[in-house]
Amino acid sequence: MNNKGWRNFKFEGEEVFGFKFDDPAIDYAALARSMGVFALRIELPQDINPALEKVKTMSAPALIDVVVDV
């Protein structure tokens, strides 16, 4: 899950210690593809299941970068 941070989740409106990676944003799917890994970036909930179905048939590593708003 890509919330543009590391251990930077909010609990009851309060942020816990972490780092933000949003300036510039990291495109993990593009980064993975640059290393030869099949990768998809998901921004809409309805795109998750088709992406999972696609990678389930693969015999090589794959990355699904799911952007979430946390």
C-alpha angles and dihedrals in degrees: 000000000000112000091157090252147070117244086340100132124142121235116193090339094310122113119222124215114291147111129272120220100189105107097087099008116229115234099208093183092056090046091052092047089052087061094049097262120134106243140175129192114216121198101158124062093226090061095060099080095048089050092050091049090051096051094043089070094051123099094201132069116283136182128214111194105202111192112214133180107227 
